[in-house]
Amino acid sequence: MKISYNWLQQFIKLPENAEKTGELLTDLGLEVEGITSFQSVKGGLKGIVVGHVLSCEAHPNADRLQLTKVNIGNGEKVQIVCGAPNIGAGQKVPVATIGTVLYDEKGESWEIKKGKIRGEVSYGMICSEMELGLGQSHEGIMVMDNELVPGTAVAEIFEVENDEVFEIGLTPNRADAMSHWGVARDLKAGYQQLGKNLELITPSVSSFHVDNRSLKIQIKVEDSNLAPRYCGVTLSKVKVGESPKWLQNRLKAIGLTPKNNVVDATNFVMHELGQPLHAFDAGKIAGNEINVKTLKAGTKFTTLDEVERELHEEDLMICDAEKPLCIAGVFGGIGSGVTEATTQVFLESAYFNSVSVRKTAKRHAINTDASFRFERGIDINSVEYALKRAALLISEISGGEITSDIDDLYFKKIEDFQVFLTFEKVNKLIGENLEEETIKSILASLDIRVNNVTETGMGLTIPSYRVDVQRESDVIEEILRVYGYNNIKFGDKLSLSVANSSKFEDYKIQNLIAGQLIGQGFYETMANSLTSANYNKLSEELKDEYQVEMLNPLSQDLSVLRQTMLFSGLEAISYNINRKRSNIRIFEFGKTYHSYVSGREENKHLSLFITGEKTAESWNVAPGEGNFFYLKGVINSIFEKLGIKDLKVKSAKSDLLSEGLQLSSKKAKLVEFGVVKKSILKKMDIDQEVIYADFNWDEVIEMAKEQKTIFTSIPKYPSVRRDFALLLDESVTYDEIEQIARQTEKKMLISVNLFDVYQGKNLPEGKKSYAVSFIFQDENKTLTDKQVDKMMNKLQHRFEKELKAELR
């Protein structure tokens, strides 16, 4: 937000320069991000003086050039070569002297230097309006008043305005400071705390009066919830034209381009007082009627930017008896604005529902100065005052007459908010005991009225323009920012409490597992929880009735909260593959959201994604794909890290996977993983295999809490390995082999591993070969061959009996 230093001076006579004022604004919470200089004429006409053309003769070496002698003051006469057709002796003209810097239309600078033009020396330049930045005429040099004295600085004649402009990083809650008047109020409070009582000058509207009642516009408001207050007045005999220079300079300083005197006046008042206004050409209002209402969905409406928009049924519109004229609080229509042909104006000042304006502005992707203010909340009690201020200004600069009473529809008066402030909480939150009189003084400077005072606190009335101050803590924040954060003293004693925290805190386990995954080559991602409802069509698990819809979506692609972590991860994979990064390993801790009949549920998940090769291309490492078994190993390492064991394995049920497994505890499903369906990958523009795992993180945390960490000493005695090559039916799984082995030898068997699988030539049909290793160890002594052979015989017997296995 841009605030002009000179403009502020109209409300409060600031005792310090712009830099010091900016420091105080920052201390008050209105952070000044920068201060820039503004000149109504670029360069400030520095070095430009009035010259008197003493003589004008034809250039001896050029037909279209003139050789002039010019008096530029102090008795100095210089020769200047000029090509303007209207140059003549006796004229008073603006002269750019040697060293003067001028600017072209693009803002690029160039310096006036002594030089020769066709053999004749030229000591300056006689300028046109365009060359000086004073107008658009460039057909000839600018001829000035003959009464001017040679040598007079042209900047003094044209009253070039120099200003300093603050760029304020306004926080969304400070709606009260969205104007020069609001900023001036804060400065008054700040200087008062510094012991300087400055007067706040309020723009007067006491001269407002109705000249005649020749033009009445009837106002109707159909929904007072969307438009709690609406005011209007008419002006006639308006002459639309260029605004006076002072008004143009005020708008230019804050980055606005002047349009015409009527529109400029409404913009001026909006930035002056913070109240948006809109001027309609009253001659284009059918039936002399304004109706504030919503229209049918799909109604076409063309805005000032010449874009035809399709209205939503909740968009509040300003209409006449036949057609819509304006999107209330957001943007005007192309056919109802003020033009050079306008002679009658209907001036609107209103208070629109902030939520309604915000939704409409987002829905149509429109961001205007008016919507910016309405969205954050304006002062409903300033609506009529701002209307009078604007009507008087338009009347003054356009010669118009006020031709109706103000029609003010204020349906339900909004009472000022009441808060009880306790001294104990003030001192507790601020950390310093403030005197009661200091608190009262600060509150008074902020227009917060003290109704009563007790031993424990005081009852307060908050002014209507402070829409962000609704709680006791808000009032304390106001006291603190005016008192000064830098004035709070720090004691020598530091008091703090040490919280007892469990090692199973969610964030600790997250950090532990994240560190492990990063060490395994994964990258952590963070995706938006908002997603597209169209993804529901790709799975029967994702039902429309379960989704949580946004009331005010930014777009259709961000209209619902996600029901699964899959699609946000696939979006990231697709984005990277399209940028030639096809080997991807990523993980995300996030949440999914569902709306069931029993209520809304929010569940935490850990998702893993693997696609492409798991190792980078290298001369000494064979490339290998990140396949299903690689992901299974990663998952097992996570459970091992958390001490989770003895999980049940079964086929995955998710229709998002073409094949996969599910690992569960006795209580709940912990993880589901597998290969993502090709039909889903095709929709996401991915043409390579993606392996996906979805952890039910809340259940994983609960399971981890139940595990007991058991420490054992490192065995002193060596282990022994023996292998079996088993010929088995194709239906036999490795899991069956491991379970039988561990049931047969519970004490000495410490590890079972499948290290080779063979199917094909030289094997009977329907058979396969598994090579399985068994590792035995006794904690108390070294095992003998006799003991190991005995255990291997037991295993062989069980395999032959229960699995019909044969040794190869």
N, C-alpha and C positions, 0 to 999 in steps of 0.2 A: 504494500500500500504506500502510495506517494503522498507526502505532506509538505506543503510549501511553507518555508520560514516566514516569508512576507505575508502570506495569507493568515498565518497564526497571529501575526502582529495586529490584525484587525480585531481580534478578540481579547488579546492580552499583550501588554507592552513588556516584551521580554527584556530582562536586564542583562542578558549575556548573549554572546555570539552563537552562531549555529552549532559550532562544535561542542561548546559547553552545554547548550540546550539538548543536543543529542545525547550527551552523557547522562543527563538527568532523565530523559525519556527512557533510556535503557535501564536505569536504576528503578524506574517506576514499573517496569515490566513490558514496556513498549520498545522492544529491542530495535535499535537503529543499526541496520546492516550496512548502511553506507550513506554518504552525503555527496550529492552531485551539484554542480553549478548550472544555473540556467540563465540565459540571456535572451531577451525578447528579440534581439537581432544578433545573430551569431557574430562573434568578434567584438560586439558592443560598440561598433563604429569608431573604434579606437584608431587614431591617426587620420580621421576624416575631418576636414575643416571646410568652412565656407570660403569660396574663392570668387574674386571679381574679375571677369574676363575684360581685360583692358583693350585687347586688339585681337582680331581674327583674320588671318590671311591664308590664301591657298598655299598648300605645301609645294615647294618648287619641284619636287621629284615624284609627286603622286597626285592624281586627279581627284581622288575621293578623300583625301586627308586635308586637315586644316592645321595651320601653325598658329598657336595662341600664346599670348602673354597674359599671365594670371597673377593678380595680387592675392596672396594667401595670408596676409596679416603681418603686422610688425614691420611694414615697409618692404617685405620680401616679395620680389616679382620673379616668377619662374616661367620657363618656356615648356609648354605641354603640347604634344602632338595628339590631335583628336579626330576621330573618324565619324562622329555623330552628325547627321544631316541638319539637326536643329541648333547647332552651336552658333553663337553670335556675340559680337562685342556688346558690353554693357550688362550681360547676364550675371546673376549670382548662382553659382553652381557648387556641388559637393566635389571636393578634390581629395583623392587618396594620395597622401604625401609619401616620399621615399621611406621604405621600411614598413609600410602599412600591410597588414595581412587581410586579404579578402577570401571569400568562400564561394565556390560554385554551387550549382543546384544539387550536386551529390554530397555537399558538405566538405569537399576536399579544399584545402587551403593553398593559396599562392601569394607570393610576396611582391609588392611593388618595388621595382628597382630602377635606378637610372639606366637609360639605354638610348640607343640610336634607332630611329625609324626612318628608313629611306634616306639616311645621311644626316638627319636632323636630330639633335639631342632632345630627349623628353624627360622632365623632372617630376613625373607623377602621372596621375590619371584622373580625368574628369568622368564621373560615374553616372550610370543610369540607376533607376529604382531597383531593378533586379540585381544588379551588381552589388548594391548595398544591403539587399535583403529587406527592402522597405516596400516592395510591391512586385508586380509581375511585368510591368512595362519595360521593354528593352529596345524600343524603336529609336530612342534617342536619349541624350543625357537629361538628367533631372534638373529642371529650372526652378530655383527657389525664390522666396520672397525678396523683392528688391531692397527691402528695408534692413536686411541682415548685414551685420558688420563682418568684413573679411577677417578670417582667422578664428571665427567662433567655432567651437567644437560642435559638429553636427549631432553628436550624442546628446547634448544639452537641448537642442531644438526638438528632437523627436522623443525625448524622455525614455531612453533605453532602460529597461528594467533588468536589474541583476538580482538573482534570487538564489537561495540554497534550498535544495529539495532533499528531505529525509526519505530513505527507503526503509520502511518499518516492517519487520517480520511479525505481522499481527497473528496472535494465536486465535483459534476459532471461537474461544469463549468470550473474547473482548469485543462483542458487538457494539458496545457503547463507544468505542474508540475508532469507529469506521468513518470518521469525519474530522474536519479541522476543529469544529466546535468541541467534539469529544476529547481530542488530544489536548486542546487548550484547557479543558476542565482538569485533566490529569496534571498538567503543568502547574496550574494554580495550587492544587493540593500539594504538589512536590515542593514548590517554592515557599508555601506557607510553613511546611515542616522545617525549612531552612531559615525561617525567621523573616521571610520577605512576603508581606501581604500585598498581593497584586490584585487589581480590579479585573473582573471578568466582564467584558463588554458584550451584551446580548444584542443581536440584530433586532432593531425595532420594527414592529408591524402596527404601531399605533395609528399610522396614517391610512390604514386600510379602510376603504369605504366603497360602497356601491354607487357608481356613477348613474346608472339607470338599470331598469329591469326589462330590457328589450329582448333578451335571449335566455330562455329557460330550457334546461335539459333535465328531463325527468329521470331519476336514478332508481333502479330496483336491484335488490340483492336477494337471490333465491336461496343461498346457503350461507347463513351468518357464521357457521363454523369455519368455512373457508375464507370468508372476508368479514372478520369481526367489526371492521370500521372502514367506511368508504366515504370520501369527501370529494366534492367537485364544484367548480365555479367556471363561468364563461367570461371571455373577453372579446370585444369587438373593435373594429377599426384598427386592427393590428397591421402594421407594415413590416413584413418579414424581410430582413436584410442582414447585412454584416453586423456582428456585435461590436461594441466599442472596444478599443485597444486594451483597456485595463481588464476586461472580461476575457478577451482572447488570451492575454498573457497569463491569467490565473489558470486557465484550462491547459494551455501549452506547457506550463511549468510542471504539471502532474501527468503529462503524457497524453492529453486528450486533444483531438483535432477539432477546432471550432467548426460548427455547421452553419447555423444561423442564430439570430438573436433569441428566438423562442426556445429552440432546443438547447442552446448554450445556457440559457437561464435555468432550465430544469436540471441540467448537469451540474451547474454551479451550486445550486441549492442542495442537491444530493451530496456533493462532496463537502459542502459547508456544514450541513446539519445532520447528514446521515439518513435523510428521508428520501427514498426514490420517488420521482414524480413522472407523469407521462402527459404529453400534450397531444391532443387530437385536433384535426381540422374539423371544427364544428359543422362546417358546410357539408361534410361527408357522412355525418351521423344521421341515418335515416330515421324519420319519425321523431326527431329530437328526443331520443330515448336511449339511455344506457342501461343495459341489463347484465348484471354480473352472475354468470351461471356456467354450468358444465353442458357440453354438447354430446351428441351420440358418438360412440366409437367409430373411427373411420372417416369422420368429417375432414375434408381437405381444407387446409389453411396455409396461405403463403405469407411468410414473415418478411421483415425488412431486408434480409439478405437474399431475397428472391428465391428462397428454397420452399418448395411445396411440402408441407408436413401433414402427416395423418394423425389426427388427434386421438387421445385416449379418453375414455369416458370419465376419468377423474381429473382431467386438465381443466382448470378454472379459466374461463374466457371472459373478456369484456366485449359485449355485443351491442349492436344497436337494434332497431326493430326488425331488421332483415338479415343481418349477417354478423359474423365475428369480426372484431376489429383488432384484438390484441390478446396475447397469452398473458394472463394476469401475473404481474410481478416478474416476468421473464423477458418477453420480447414483443415488440410492436408488429403490426401487420403492414404490408406494403401499401395498402390503399387508403390508410387512415391518418398517415403522418402529416406533419406541417411542411408545406412547400412554399416557394416564393409567391404562389398565387393565393395563399391562405390569408383571409382577413378576419375570420372568427375562430377562436380557440376554445376548446373545452379542456380544462386543466384538472388532472386527476391526482389525488394524494390518498393513499390507502394503507391499511395494515392487512396483509394476507398471511394465512396460516403458513408457518415456516416449513413444516413437513410437506405440505402440499406443493409449495414452490420448489422445494428440493427434489421431490420425485419428478415433477414435470420437467425441470431443467436437466436432470440426469437422463430422463426418458428420451428427450430430444437432443441430448448432447449440446446444450446451449449454456454458456456461462457469460453472464453480463454483470455489469456493476450493480444493477438493480437486484438480480437474483442472488448475487453474493451477499447483499445486505438482508434481503428478506429471509434467506435460508438461515441466517444466524440470529435473527430476531432484532427488530427495530423497536423504537419507543412509540407505543400506541398513542400516548398523550401528546406527541409532537406532530401528529398528522395534520391537524388543522393549522397549527402555527406555521409549518413549512409551506402549506398551500398559500397562506396569506403572503408569506415572504416571497414566494415565486411569482404570485400574481402582481404584487407591487413592482418587482423587478422587471417583469415583462412589460407592464404598463409604462414604466419609466423609459426603457430602451427601445420600445417599438411604437410608442405613442398610442397604445390601445386604451380602451375604457373597460372597466369591470362592469359587466352587464347582467349580473344575477347575484342573488344571495348565495352564500355557501350552503350547499346541501350536504349535511353531515349525518350519515347513517351510522350511529354508534349503538349497537344493539344491547350489549351487556358490558357495563363499565368494569374494567379490570382493576381491582383494588391493589394498592401497593402491598408488597409482601412483608409479613411481620416475622421478626427473629428475636429470640432472647439470647443475649450474649453474657456468658459467665466469665468473671475475672479470672477464676482459677484455670479455665481452659485456655484463655488468652495467654497467660503466663506459661502454661504447660507446653503449648504448641510452639510459641515463639522462643521459649527458653530463656526469657528475661522478664523480670517484673516491671511492667510499664505502669507509670502513674495514671491514675484515673483521668486526670485532666488532659494528659497527653492523648489517651484513647478518645476522649470526647472531641478534642480538637481535630484529630485525624478524621473521625467520623463526620464531623461538621463540614470539613473541607471536601468530603466525598458526597455531600448532599444526603447522607444517611441521618435521619432524624432520631434523636433520643427522646423516647416517650416518657420513660420513667427509669429511676435508678434505685436499686436496693443494695443491701450489703453484699450480695453475691453476684450481682450483675446488672444489666440494663436491658429494657425493652426497646427495640429498634424498628423503624419503618424504612424499608429499602425503596429507593426511587424506581419508578417504572422502567427507566432506561437501562437499569442494571439487571438484565434478564439472566445473567449468570450467577448472581448472588442470591441463593435460596436457602443456605444452611449456615449454621453458626461458624463452621470451619471456613466457609467462603468469606464471611465478614472478617475473620482473623487474618486470612490471606490478604485482604485489602488493607488492613491495619499494618501488616508487616511490610508490604511493598512500599507504602508511603513512608512508614517509619524508617525504612532503609535496611536492606539485608546486610549492608556493610557496617551498620551500626550495632549489630548484635555482637556482643562480646563472648569470647571463648574462655571458659574457666580452666584452671590448671588441673582439675580433677576430671578424669574420664571414667564414666560409669557405663558398664555394659553387662549383659547377662549371657551366660553360655548355655545354649540350647542343647538338650540331649537328643541326638539324632541317630536313627538306626542305620546300619550299613545297608539295609534293604530299601532305603529311600529311592523312589523312582529315578530321580535324576542321577544318583550315584551308579545305579545299575545300568542306566542308559549310557553314561560316560564310559563305564567298564566295557560294555559290549561294543560301543562305537569305536573305542580305541582298538579293540581286537579286530574288528572288521576293516578298519583303515590299515592296520598292519597286514591284512590279507589282500590288500590292493583295492578295496572298495572306496568309493567317494560318497560322502553324505549329501543328500539333497533336502530341500525344504519346499514343498509344493503348496499351492493355494488350496485351501479346503473347499473353495467354491469350484463348481464344475458344471458341465452341460447335462441337462436332463436327457439329451439324445442318447447318452451312453446306456440308459436303462433298456433300450431296445436290443442290446447285444447280449443280454443275459436274462434268464427267467428268475434269477435270484434278486435282481434289482427291480423292485416293483415301484410304480409311480406313487401308489398310496403310502409307501414307506418313506418317500423322500421328504426332506425339510426344505421348503421353498423360501426364497428371499422375497420379502415384501417390496424391496426397492432394488432390483438387480441392476448392476452396472451394464450388463449385456446378457444376451441369451446364452452365451458360452459360460457365464458365471451366475446362473440363475438358481442353482440348488447346491446344498451341501453334499459332499460325496458319500456314497454308501460303501465304496470299496477303495482301497489304495491303488488298485491296479492301473487305472486309466491315467492318473497323474504321473505315474512312473513311466508308462508307455509314451506319454506326450514328451517327456524328457528324452527318452531313448530315440524317438522319431526325430526330434529336434537335432540331436547330436549326429545321428546317422546321415541326415540331410546335409550335414557339414563335415562329412568324411571322417567321422569318429565312430567306427563300427564295433570296436572292442570296448564294452561298457560293463562296469560292475558298480552298482549304486545301491544305497539303502536309505530309508527314511523312517523316522519316528513321527507318527501323525495320528490323527483321529478320523473315525468314520461316524456318521450321524444317521439315525433312523427315527421315524415317527410312527410308532405302533399304536394300537388301540389303547394299550395300557399306559402309554406315555412316551415321551421322547427318550432315546438312549444315545449316549456318547461313549464310544469305545476306543481305547488306544491300541495301536498296532505298530509292529515293526515289519516293513516290507523290504525284500531283497530282490534285485533284478540282475540277471547275468545274460549277456548276449555276446556273440563273437568269441574270439580266442582269449584264453585266460592268461597267456603269457605273451609278451611282446616279441616281435620277430627278432631273432638273434642267430648268429652262426653256431653258437654252442648250446642252444636250447631248442629242442624240438617243439614246434607249435602244437598246442592242444586246445580243443574247444572247451568252453565252460559249460559242460553238459550237466545232465540231471544228477549224476553221481558226484560230480564236483560240488554242486549245491548241497547235496545231502551231507557231504563231509563238512561244509561250512556250518550247516545247521547243527550237526552233532557237536562241533567244537563250541558252539554257543551254549548248548545244554551242559556240556562238560564244564565249561567255565563257571556256570551257575550251580553245578553240582546236582543237576536234575538227571535222574536215571530211571530205568525200568519203565519206559514208555511203550504204550501199545501202538502197533502199526497196522493201518488198514488203508484201503484204497480211498483216494480223495473223492468227495461227492460234488465238488464245485463244477458247474457247467462252464466256468471260465477256462478250465484246463482240459486239454485233450487226454492227458494221463498224468497221474500224480499220486502222492501218498499223503496220509494224515497221521500225525503223531499226537497221542492223547495221554493224559494222566487218568487216574481213576475218576476224577471229578469233571474234567472238561477237555475240549480240544485245545491244543497248544499251538500247533502250526499245521498249515496245509501248503504243499508245494508241488510243483510239477511244470509241465510244458504248456505255455499259453496257446490257446486254440489259434489255428492259422486264419480262421475267418475274422477273429478279432484283430489280429496283427495286420491283416489286409486293410481293415477299416482305418487303422492308425498309420497306414503307409509304411509298414515295416515288412521287409521280405526276407528276414533271417530269423532263426529260432530264438525265442526268449524264454528263459527259465525264471520262474517267479515263486517266491515264498511269502506267505502272509502269517505272521505270528500274532496270536491273540495276546497282546503284551500284558494286559491286566491279569490274565490267568497265569502267564509266565512269572510275573512278580509274586503272585500268591504262592505258586509252586516253589519258587526259590526260597521263600520265607520258611517253608516247611522242611527244607533240607538241612541236615545237621552235618557240620564239617567234622570229619574224623581224621585225626593225624596219626600216622603210623611211622615207625622208624624204617629206614632203608634196609632191605634184607641184606644179611651178611653172607648168604650162601647163594651159589649160582643157580640160574634157571636152566632147564633142559627143553630142547625143542624136538618134536617128532612130527612127521608128516604122513598123511594118508592121501592116496589117489583113489577116489571113490567113484564107481560106476553106478549112476542113479537114474531113476525115471525122470523124464523131463518135468513132471509135475512137482517134484520135490524142491523145496526152497532152502536157501542157505539158513534162513531163520530156524527152520526145523532142526537142522544139523547142530546149530549152536545151542539151542535149548536142550536137546538130548545130551550133548556133551557136558553142559554145566550141571544138569541133574545127575549125571552118572558120577562125576568127580567134582564135588563141591569145595574140597579143601585145597587140593594141590594145583588144580587147573586155574591158571590166572589169565590166559588169553587164548582166543580162538580166532583164526583169520583165514579167509578165502583168498588164495593168491593166484589161482589160475582156473579158468573155465574153458572146456573144449567140447565142441559138438561138430560132428561131420564124419569124414572118412575114417574107416576102420572101427567105428562104433556101431552097435546094433541100432536099428530104427527105434525111435522113441526114447533113446538113452542119451545121457550127457555125462561128462567127467568133471568132477570138482577136485581140485588140489587144495587140501585144508591143512593148516599148521596148528599144532597144539603146544602151548608152552606151560611147563609144570615147574613149581618151585615150592620148597619147604622152608619156612622161616627159621626152623630150629636145627636143620642138618642138611648135608649134601645128599641129594637123591642118588640112589644106585640104579644101574641099568635094570636090575631085577624088578625094582619098584615101578619104574617107568613102563617096562614091558607089561606088567600086570595091569596098569591103568589103561594102556593102549588096547590090550585084549578086551577089557570091559567095554571100551568105546566101540570097538569093532563088532562085538557081539550085539550091542544095542542097535547099531546102524543096520546090521544085517537083518535083525529081527523086526525092527519097526519101519525101516525105510526100504527093505529089500535091496540093500546096498551090497556091492561086491568090490573087493580090492583089486585094482588093476596091477 
